[in-house]
Amino acid sequence: MEPFGEAEVSSFLAAHGLENQIHSFTESTENAFLAAQALGVEVGQIVKSVMFLADGKPVLVLMSGDMNVDNKKLKRLMEVRKVRIADAETVLAVSGYQVGAVPPVAHRQAMSIYLDESLKRFSQIYPAAGTTSNMFATTFEELLILTKAKVVTVSIPKKN
């Protein structure tokens, strides 16, 4: 299965009136720390896209790069028995993108998307744009509209 890439994200953004929004880098942006370094912003401004399987059903949680998901909160919110992080093969099959490149939009399969309030702290946030070396700039409000996500509070600060 061939992975999606920047073209799918760019087409999605253009269809929503957001052309030329993607920033490409020579260095990797595959995790929040590297992405923040490349952009010269706080780690918290990076949007992490983390796929979970909730009773086997894929869901995507978008959260601040300086946070982790509280699995117990997510499980209660979704009213499911089991929540676990999706493996790389599942992420590729469902989203169309490799781990570290999953954007919040333009997925291969529809899935429920949850936007964590941890991102509200920032006026500008940066999700992945389909590869491990690009991002696009957006706001919490714009991302909410683009993803049709449900706003939730399921994050906890990362332990250093």
Stockholm file with secondary structure:
# STOCKHOLM 1.0

chainA/1-160         MEPFGEAEVSSFLAAHGLENQIHSFTESTENAFLAAQALGVEVGQIVKSVMFLADGKPVLVLMSGDMNVDNKKLKRLMEVRKVRIADAETVLAVSGYQVGAVPPVAHRQAMSIYLDESLKRFSQIYPAAGTTSNMFATTFEELLILTKAKVVTVSIPKKN
#=GR chainA/1-160 SS CCCCCHHHHHHHHHHTTCTTCEEECSSCCSSHHHHHHHHTSCGGGBEEEEEEEETTEEEEEEEETTEEECHHHHHHHHTCSCEEECCHHHHHHHHSSCTTCCCSSCCSSCCEEEEEGGGGGCSSBBCBCSSTTEEECBCHHHHHHHHTCEEECCEEECCC
#=GC SS_cons         CCCCCHHHHHHHHHHTTCTTCEEECSSCCSSHHHHHHHHTSCGGGBEEEEEEEETTEEEEEEEETTEEECHHHHHHHHTCSCEEECCHHHHHHHHSSCTTCCCSSCCSSCCEEEEEGGGGGCSSBBCBCSSTTEEECBCHHHHHHHHTCEEECCEEECCC
//
